[in-house]
Amino acid sequence: MLIARLIAEPDHLSARIDAARAEMAESGVRLASAAMLDFCERTMQIASPDEDAAALRKALDDHFAPTDGLVCDHEPTIPGLFISDMDSTMIGQECIDELGDFAGLKERIAEITERAMQGELDFEQALRERVGLLKGLSVDAIEECLASRIRPMPGARTLVETLKKFGCRTVLVTGGFHHFADPVAAQLGFEYVVGNRLEVADGKLTGGLDGPIVDSSVKKATLLAEVEALGGNVTSLATGDGANDIPMLEAATYGIAYHAKPKARAAANGWIDRGDLTSVLRLLGIDEQEWVRV
């Protein structure tokens, strides 16, 4: 069976369900029920006895977009593990692009970043190229960038702290850098951080990296290792926005693409296109009265 949870414009939910039902029927997906969740404001739950998740998602996109949604084969539960990307997911910026601005190279670096996020470039090659362009930049620029440019996504800390309230393990895993990820994790409440390290000598960036690269395979491996450490059967949640997040999103019980690039959105079984990160809590069925407001 399939369970879909959907957040959309309230008038669309009631007015367009019949058209969505007809499209689903044409694709061989029966609609068993569709009702608003009493305990989760503005969220509709749709049930089907069939298994074609792609056809169900297409009908939802065709008739309700823009939406926030989640499609899975069971009624969603609160996860025991939450693992998230950082840049453009937990924070509103791409740190390397902002750091590039201090070197007068933001446009050039941002173009490489965008192509990598779309899945058009090899991640490691693109990362090393961008870091190389920062050679000679003072580490003081990192502190200034953190203070003046880096801001959490709306709802980020509420999401993390609410999940922790229910006993969920929280991990920030990024293809970005510990110089940024460590303070961001502390601000938002993440318990553990995995990221890359910029190489520094004499107070300046060398243009290189210190240690192994955190890429898409490491993100997935981190999720799987954390699941195993928690007993192997734990429900997992992952959020991300770019091609580098796809293996992690696919491996999670609930992989939610946050205002994501098309390839990442297509790979995930959940998506946030209209709301902020608190939409994840609604899709999981956590009553707003239980949220940790910070």
N, C-alpha and C positions, 0 to 999 in steps of 0.2 A: 504494500500500500504506500501511498504518498501523503505526506502532510506538508502543506505550504502555509507559511505565515506571511502576511502582506500588510505593509503600511503604505497608504496612498491618500490622495485627496478624499476626505470623507464622503463627498457626494458621488465620487467615481466608484467607490466600493459598492454602493447599493445600486447605482444606475447602470453599471456596466457588467455586472456579474452574469446576466443572461446571455449577452453577446460572447463573453468569455466561455461560458458553458457550451454554447453552440460550436465554437471553434475547437474546444477540447473534444467534443463528441465526434467531430469530423476526423480528428486524429486518433480516435480510439481510446480516449481518456475520459472515463466517466466521472462525474462530480457527485460524490456521495453527500457532502454537506458543505455549507459555507455560512459562517456565523461570526459575529464580532466576539472577541474574547472579553468576558465580563471583567476579568482581573487585569487586563492590559489595554489601556486606552488606545483607541485608533488602530487596533490591530485585528485583522480578519484571519481566521483559520479556515483553510480549505482542505477537505479530505477527498482522496480518490482511492478506490480499490485497485487501481492499475499501477503500472511501474514506469511509464514513459515520462521521466522527469523533464526531458528536453521539450516535449510537446506541451507539458503543463507550463513550463517557464515561458515558452514562446507566447502562449495565450495570455499570460499575465503581463508580459511586456507589450503585447499588441493592444491590450485594452485598458491597462491601468497606469502605464508609465507617465511620469517618473515614479518609481517605487523604492521601498526598502523591502527586502524579502529573504526568505529562507525556505528551501525545499529539501526534505529528507524523508527517510523511510520509517520514521517514528515520530512521536510527539517530542519536541525538543525539551531537553533537560539542562540544568545548570552544569557547566563543565567542571572537571577537576583540574584542567590545565588550560591556561590562556597564554598563547604565544603570539607576539605581534611584531611586525615591521615598525620602523620608526618614521623615516622621512616620508612626508605626505600621507601618513597614516595616523601616527600618534602626535606628530607635530605638523604644522602647516607648511613647512619649508623643506627644501632639499639642501642639507647642510653644506655639501660641497659646492653647490651653486652660489650660496650666500658667501661662503669663504672665498670663492673665486672672485667675487665682487671686490673684496679687499685687495686682490692682486690685479684688478682691472681687467679681468678675463671672464666675467660672469656670462656674457652672451655665448662665448665660445664653449665654456664648460657646460652650460645649461643645454646647449644643442646636443652634446654627447650624452648627457644624462637622459634627455627625453628619448633619444633613439635606443638607449639601453633599456629604459623602462618599457618601451613598446616591443622589446624583444628583437630589435633589428641589429644589435651589436652584441658580441660576446661580452659578458659582464666583467670578467677579470681584465680583459684587454682594455675595456672602456674605463674601468676604475684606475688602472695603472697610468693610462694616458692622462686622465684628469688630475690625478695626484702629482704626476710629473710636472704639470703646468704650474703647480703651487710652489715649486722649489724656490727657496730663499725667503718665503713669507714668514714673518715673525710669529711665534706662537702667541704673542699678545693679541693678534688678530682673532684667534679662536675665542678668547675670553670676551673680547668686544662683540664678536658675532653672536655668541651665546646671549649676552646681555641685551643686545639691541635688535636682534633679528629673529631669534628662535622662540616660537610661541606654541603652546599645546593646542591640539585640535579641540574644538568645543566638545565637551562631554568625555574627554579622555580620562581625566582623573576619576570622575564619577564611575566610569566603566570599570577601571582597574580596582578601585577601592570597594565597589559593590561586589565584584566577583571574589575578592579576597575575604569579604565578610562571610561569604558562603563556603569558605575553605578552599578556594581555587588557587592553585600555584600560578604565578605570573612571571613571564619571561619576555624580555625585550631582545629581539635578535635583528641585527641590522647589517646591511652591506656598507653602512657608514662607519663612523669612527667613535671609539671609546671616549675621546675628548668631548664629544657631544652627548653620546648615549648615556654615559654614567650620570651626569647631572640631570638629564631628562628623566632617566629612570627613577632617580631619587625624588624628583619633583612629582612624578605621577604615581609612584608607589610600587613600581616593579621590583621584584625580589632578586632577579638575576639578569645579567646582561651578557650578550654575545655580540662582538663586533670586531671591526678592523682597527689596527693601530697605526697612526701616522708616525713615521720615523722622524726624530728630532735630533739635531746636533747644534750646539752653541746657540740655543734659543731660537733656531729657525727650522722650518721644514726642509728636509733633504730632497723631497720629491719622490721618496720611496715609502714603502710600507714595512712595518716591523712585525714579522710573523706570518702565518698562513692567512689566506684570503677567506673571508666569510662570503660565500656565494649561495646560489639557490640550493645546491646539494647540502651545504652545511646547515642552512635553515631547516630543511626537511629532516636532516639527521638529528638536529637539536630537538625538534619536536618528538621524533621517535624515541630518542634517548630519555627525554623527560617523561614520556608516557610509560616507558619501561620502568623507570625509577619509581613511578607512582603505582606500580603493580601490573601494568600491561593492559588493563581493561578500562582505563579511565577515559571518560568522554573529553575530547579536546576541541578547543576553539582557536582558530587562527585568523588574524586580520592582516591585510596587505593591499597594495595597489598596483604593483608593477609585475613585469615578466619574471623578475628575480624571485617573486613570492609564489609563483605558480605551484611548484612541487610541494611546498609547505601547505598551501591552501587545499590542494588535492588530498594530502595525507591526513588532514584534520577531519574530525567528525563533522564539525561545522567550519567550513572555510568561507569567510565573509570578505568580499572584495569591497574596499571602501573608496567610493568615488574613483573607481579604478580605470586603468587602461583596458581596452576591449579584450585583449587576450586573457588578462587576469580575471576579468568579470566572467568570461565564458567558462573558465576553468573551475570557478568556485561554485559551491551550492547555495551561497548566500551573497547578498549584495546590498550596499547602501548607496543609493543614487540621489536621495533627496534630503535626508536628515543628517543629524550629527551622530557621534558615537554612542549616544544613549539609545539610539534605535536598536543597537545590538541587544540591549537589555530587554527591550520590548519583544523582540523576536524570540528571545529565550523564554519569555513568559514571566519575567520578574516584575512583580507589582511595583509601581512607581513609589509607593509608600515604603518599600524596602531599599530604595536606592540610598547610597551614601552621598550626601550633598556636600561638596567641598569647593 
